[in-house]
Amino acid sequence: MTPDNSSQTDEKQLEHIPVEVKVDSAGLPLLPQPSTSPFDPLNYPNWLKYTILGEICMLAFLGTLNVAVINPAVVPLSTEFGIADVTGTYQTTIAIGAGALGPVFFTPFANVYGRRPVYLLSVLIGFASALGSARSKSYGTLMFARAMNGFGPSAAFGLGAGTVVDVFFMHERGKAMGLFTLMYTNGSHLAPIIMTKVGGYIARDLGWRWCFYVSAILNGAFHESGYLKRYMTVLTIGAMFMICFFFMPETLFDRPEGQVQTTPGPQSEFYEGETQPPSAGEPFKSPPMSLKTYLNRMQIPDPQRPPSRRLKMNQFIIKPFSMLKYPSVIFPALFL
């Protein structure tokens, strides 16, 4: 038997080796099927999955809260800069507009270089721009800082759903997406309420700039008081940045080719009666994560990134418009 014939025989034999289909507690095949790699986010322990979910929910909440945080203090802001109250609201308008462009810019980078560095950069931009807004000496400077304040934190708007898909199985995504959407859509609604009850007193006693300082505290950390206020601003990188830095591992993962089917088909049909999925075993449980694996997934750049994952210009231009083929996307876009 020649070496070529031997390899072909081995391949045929491998095709007939039964592959165990991992199932959930109800005995149904998991979609997608987790790989055997410890770096696969589907293999992350549940505590880490829900920690990541909590982080992206909070980032999305802060992204929309940043935009509306100044609304209760527009009048004193306009008075200080000597502009009309209506003109004073334009800084919120530009933040909203810039927030629409952020996901178009950040998502292609996250799909190539990983979610983690983009999230961290997003939080830093949100922190710096909120601080810049608070320290602005002119309305033009404030407008630029507010544009960056809308642009930077908006990364979570586009990446949040992708991160949910990275770490959760299909039957778990509904609950996770519901929580993410709740936080994402209510940040701007709650900002005026929160800032009116809390920030209203802050704006009255300390000035409108402290509305942005509060935003900076939430994105990073900021402290200014008493003696130090005269001489220096003390900046510490904390809050959401530190939480994400230590507790948000990379979730982007390229599954190897040839693994068990990950889309609905013959192997993943819902089985009725007494019929069971082929080679189905015990309900899947996430394996324990070692410290070495955790630290590997915290590295920047991602050591698991394959060479085939490259950034292309069409990801910024063509890819976003590909979503317009879905009625659920184009109808709300036309309505707005």
Secondary structure, 3 states (H helix, E strand, C coil): CCHHHHHHHHHHHHHCCCCCEEECCCCCECCCCCCCCCCCHHHCCHHHHHHHHHHHHHHHHHHHHHHHCCHHHHHHHHHHHCCCHHHHCHHHHHHHHHHHHHHHHHHHHHHHHCHHHHHHHHHHHHHHHHHHHHHCCCHHHHHHHHHHHHHHHHHHHHHHHHHHHHHCCHHHHHHHHHHHHHHHHHHHHHHHHHHHHHHHHHHHHHCCHHHHHHHHHHHCCEECCHHHHHHCCEECCCHHHHHHHHHCCCCCCCCCCCCCCCCCCHHHCCCCCCCCCCCEEEECCCCCCCHHHHHHHCCCCCCCCCCCCCCCCHHHHHHHHHHHHCHHHHHHHHHC
